[in-house]
Amino acid sequence: MINIKFTILTKENNCIENISSIEECFKYNVLELYEVTFGKKQLLIVFNNDIKKYIFNFANGYFSIEALQQLQKYNNNNDVLYKYHSELIAREISILSGEKCSIFIGQLNKNKRNKFVRSNARKKDETTLKDILKDYEYHFLKEVSLEIFSLDGVYLKAITLRKEKDRYTSPDFKWLDYVQQIEY
């Protein structure tokens, strides 16, 4: 179990930090909700004024299972998410919990139109996040691109994780370390 933390931006434009639960976040008039567990703000959900519901930022962020489970539970009781976004959260939890996917990981070569550097790229059509990260040494890289496709073709996530300059690790790489420690 990790110590999850949230930061919110209220509809009144106030920033409230160091919140420890989703339920506590919703005691305020939430506009944007961020998970900051790994040391970097990751937009988890944002309120859409047109549809009057929250949108899950599944494609661009990385999150802990614990935060996603809290959000899932809160949504089950309060129906705050837009339509299929609760299904996306369930899928993200499944993937972090060991669901097999098609995964592509590697360092992008910026000089060759975002092609992966072959020496350290890995692509597996049916694997788990934990398995593809096993023995993959990312700490010496400046950045790692990660693409995850569900086997049924419904879910896609493509994120770039970067290391802070002159440091061995970063919040992005702490998330990769966390993923490898998930028990399933």
N, C-alpha and C positions, 0 to 999 in steps of 0.2 A: 504494500500500500504506500502510495506517495502522498506528499503534502500538496494538494492542489490549491491553486490560488486563481482568483478572478479579478478583473478590473472592469468597471462599467463606465460608459458615458451615458448620462441621463438625457432625456428629451429636453430638459432645462439647461443642457450643456455643462453639467457638473461632472467631473471625473472622480470616481470613488474607487480606491484601490484596496488591495489586501483583503478581499472577501473570500471566505472559505467554502461557500456552498452556492449552488444555483438558486436554491430557495431564498437564501439571504439576498442575492442579487435582485430578485423580483419583488423585494420589499420596496424597491425604488422604481421609478418610471423609466425603464431601460430603453435606450435607443440602440446602443451597441454593447455587446458583451464579449470580453476577451478572456482567453485562458492565458495565464502568465506563469504557469507551473515550471516551465523550463527556463525562465529568465527573459523571455521575449514575448511581446504581445502578439497573440494569434487571434484574429477575429473569429469568434465562434458563431455568433448569430447577430443579425442586424434587423431592426424593425423596418418593414416596408409600409409606408403610410398609405399607399394606394389599396393594398389588400388587407391592411390592419392585422398582419401576422408577421412572425419572425421567419427569416430566411437563414438556413444553415449554410455556412461557408465551407462546404465539403471539398471543393476543388483546389483551394489555395492554401489551406492551413494544415497544421498537424496538432493533434490533441491527445490527451491521455484517455484511456478507457474509463477511468473513474469520472472525469468531467463529462464525457459523453453519456455514461450511464445515469448520472445525476440529471442531465438535460432530458434524457429519454423518460425518466421517471416523472420529472416535473411536467413534461408535455402530456404524458398519459393522464395526469390528474387535472391539467389546466388547459389543454388544447391551445397552445400558443404558437405552434409551428404551422407553416403553410403546407397544405396538402401532403405531398409525397416526401417532404423533408424529414419526417419522422422515420420513413423507410430508409433514407440515406444514412441517418444516424445509426440505425440498426445494422446496416451493411458495413459501415465503418467500424463498429464494435466487433462485428464478425470477422472482418479482415485482421484487425489487431489481435483478435483471439485465436487466430490460426486458420481462418478460411483460406483455401487454396485459390491462387490468382495467377494471372500472367504478370510478371514483374520485370521491369527493365531498370537497371541501376548503373550509373557510371558518371564519368566526368565529361562534360561537354567541351568540345574543341570550338572555341568562339570564332576561329579563323575559317572554319569549314561549314558555315551555315548550320550551326547547332547540331553537328553530328557528334556521336559519342566517340571518345578516344577508345580505340579497340583494346588496348592493353589492359584496361581495368573495367571495361563494360561487361555486364552480365545480363543475360536475358534467359528467363526460365518461364515456360508456358504453364506449368502447374506446380506452384511452390507457395510457401508462406513467407511473410515478411521476415520472420525470425530466421528461417532457413537460408534465404538469399543473403542476409547480412552476416551469417556465420562465416568466419574467415575472410570477410571482405574488409580490408583495411582502408577506412575512409579518413582516419585522423590525420594522415599526411597530405590529404588533398585540400585544396582551397574551397572547392564546392563539389557537391554531388547532386545529380539529377535523379529523381525517382519517379517512375511511371507505374501505376498500378491499374490493371484492367481486371474486372471480375470475369470469371469464366463464362457467365451468361451474357456478357456484353452490356449490362445495364449500368455499371459503375466504372468511372474513370477518374483518376486523380494523377496530376502531374505537378510535382513541386521541386524546387531547387533549394537545397540546404547549403548554407555557407558557413565557413569558419571565420571567426574574427581575426583580423590581421595580427600576426605575431603571437598567436595563442594556439595551444594544442587542441583545444576544444571550443565549443560555442553552444549557445542554447539550441541551435538546430541539431548539432551532433549529440547533445545530451538526449534529445528525443530519440535518435537512432540507438543510443545506448539503452534507453528505457525500453524500447521495443524488443530488444534482445533479452531483456530480463522478465518479460511477461510470461507467466506460467499458464500453460494450457495442455 
